[in-house]
Amino acid sequence: MGLIEKVSQQPELLKQLSVKEIEVLASEIRDIIIETVSKNGGHLSSNLGVVELTLSIHRVFNIPPDKVIWDVGHQCYTHKVITGRYREFSTLRKYGGLSGFPCPEENTTDIFKTGHAGTAISSATGLKTGQDFLNKKGKVIAVIGDGSLTNGLTFEGLNFLGSLGKGLLIILNDNRMSISPTKGALSYYLTKLITSPFLNKPREEFMEVLKKIPGMGENILHLAKDLEKKAKYLIVPGVFFEKLGLRYFGPIDGHNIQEMIDILTNIKDIKEPVLLHIITKKGKGYRFAEERPDDFHSTGPFDIKMGTAINNGTGLPAGNFAGKLLERLGEMNTRIVVLTAAMEKGLGLEGFAKKFPDRFFDVGIAESHCITFAAGLSKAGMKVFVAIYSTFLQRCYDQIFHDICLQKLPVVFLIDRAGIVGEDGPTHHGAFDISFLRTLPDLQIFTPYSMENLEDIITKSIEEKKPSFIRYPRGKLPEKLAPLRQPESKLLILGCGSMAEYSLRAVDILKKEGIYTSFIPVDKVKPLDETLVKEINSFDRIVTVEENTISGGFGSAVLEYLNARKDVLRIGLPDTFIEQGKREFLLEKYGMSPEGIAEKIKNFYKRTEQ
């Protein structure tokens, strides 16, 4: 029996293991993570980088009642394995299995469902403040990545925490800096000295003792403070955090378990807000992930021995197709600039970034800033494309309203991952963008239904005078798609964007059952196209199909237009948060496979025939 099996059955054993045994446990966990992610897909680089950190946290702290909040949350695999979920770990990201992110329904040690960066410090500060009000015990720890330091919410939380003075521990996992052995050793020994209980736990009492030494106490006290300050300035990164009112320690090697245990033990009882800076390596322990951490940040299934993706078909996904198109448009129009928020590779923008480095801006995990920055570029006369995932567009509602729509700026938004995204689950499904965008005036929402249609919409968007939002799914769209009109039909199916292909397939299924329907693919949700409105008026019954929540989506737009007409069936995602699972499976579950669409229409047809 491996150590992981023993620890998973008795988590308290972790506190009894020697450092060497914990290192063996770390190796076992890495093998488990690599094996599982190679089959199921998931976030590999970030999880391999925090194995020792996670084990050190669980060794030093008592979880529960102590609590750890993982910013972003995609680095929680080790935490899951050692909190009673080892035997279920093979179900990671599968329907009905373990979430790829913290999930309180799975285990009480998962505090929040986190999937977006920048939230941990604010939520942890609130949690700690609430515990203090209620006299509840337990340390609160927030683990954030260096990428989260580009997020405005993180700085808002840091600023407030410093003024509040709560005894929160923030661990900054820095995996982009390098640390030389010399500086690392110096940093560790200085940090161990500075954090020692002798200088911290009884700090006030220690200062009082120094003051009382006849003739030299005050001088020694001044010298001690000066030494601490200068020692910290030898490792410069902490100055900024100290100015915000946090005590800064580090940086230290986040893969050295002995050092991590020593420092965490020293600082765990400090009553002030503390930031511990650690250095880790993305993809630690798996050569291909270490060499290509971005490729293994969020990966599909892959061959462990070769480090290569397992091919899931040919042809470009819609997002990569859009990225290639931007390259061609960028060559023809020097006013075109492209913006993204830390998603260059995921959005297929590497080519544009390489060809036009002065016209490509990756602002980091700072979506709100990205939109307002885009407004300034547009006001100056540039043609701005903002490429962003649907789930992250939600963070920018006020900026879209205030800085884009209110100003009537013709910024073009390329919204990737619209609809069901699969195994990443409810924090990442793009099921709400049509609904929340429709509430705002003076914008256009496009839903391309084919690659040909996508190319046409993006190309024409350069001349648009209003803000334009172009949404498309994570996967592929058909090359072409055409309307289908059957003279004998009185029922019209409107397939919106990514669901147009499925809707057309449903038409064929219905025809075999003697139900004749006409079909129109819809590529514009707001405002409704005038030609489409005329078509709607010529049919007795209308069916809308969309990969967006049914509340406030495309079907609602049609229903609002029809107003008093009752013969309208809306097919879309339910008004709920969609769980994780493969896109095809989830669409089938919610009655949005071709067969499911056909069944709903058949029942609607029979009901309205009576």
C-alpha angles and dihedrals in degrees: 000000000000123000091252091060091051094046092046090056094043111022091182088070089076089074091056098050122104119239090256090053091049088053089054089048090051090054091050091050092050090054091050093049093048092047094048097044091047087062103032103028121231144132107324111160096052094046095049088052097059104044095107092040092053094047091048092051092051091045096053102033131053106238103215119049085028112065134211124200117198114212110226086002099223091111096063100100096105089046090054094048094054096042098069100284102099095107091050096045093100087067092061112147093356123125108277091007135100118313119242087230134049110292122185091200089064098047137354091232087070101082105183136012096248124182104137123072126245101035103098102082095049094044092044091050090051092047093050092046091050092049090052091051090052095041091241118159127227140092118256117217126189117197112200132175127229088249089064089062087076089060118097094214089060091057092045088054094046092049093050094043091053091053093044094050097209117164096250121151116219118190112200108205103203111189099162100063124080121221123202119223091245096050090040093055093045091048092050095050094044091047091048090051095046093046097044114127088237089068100031118027096051092024098136092046091048091053091050091053091051092051092057096059103112116249098350108042096100091047092051090047091052090046092050092052091046091049092051092049094048093044088056092048088058085069097043103190093084098064094083094052092045089056089055090056100261126123108238126209129176156331096227134162108275092199095056103091096190092053092045093051092047095051097040089050091051096049103035095095099043107125096210127078108277133193117200113195115208131179119221137166121239112237092015112186099017112084098209092050091047091051095042106024094160092055089054098040092097110000140171121224113312143181107261096206096048100030090226129134119254104243114246098186141302133283132058122286113239093258094054090046089054090049092054090048091053089056091057093045090047090058091055098041120042092191092068115108127178126211132189138167107234093309104102096131097036091055096047094245100131091102095052091045091053096045097042108024092161091055098045122082126187103186096185124236091336106111096163092051089047093060096046091045087053089053091056092048091049093048088054090057104263122134102239128202116188112196113197143148115257093238091055093045086070088071091063104055096120093045091050090051100040106029103030114023098033089050091046091229117169096228114155118222118202103201111198125186092033110169125003113003098182129226099016088075136199099346090058108034109113095217102133111048098098090049099050095038093052089064092067124080129228098031137107127223118203125190109189113206100193140024090253090051092046092053092048094050096047092046093050092044089077088073097042116120096203134059107279126204116195114188127192137163130262093252135043133309122213115266093242138359131186135192119261120213122187112191094213094055127099094180123082125199116205110200109198117212113296092017094057093089093050091047091053090051088051089056090060092049091051093047090060088057093051096258110128117201136170122227135208124181110223121215101169126056102170119068099014110241114256092227090052091051090055090050091050091053092056095059131074096213132032132200122191122196122189141159092230133086110286090232109093096345135122093299089055090053090054091044091050089053094048090044104172098024112113103190096087125117116193118202118189144111115313123255094264142083109278116230125229123279142107114310094238092050095049093046088052092047092054094046096257101118114105088261092047093049090048092050093052092048092047091054090045091049093051093045094051093044090066 
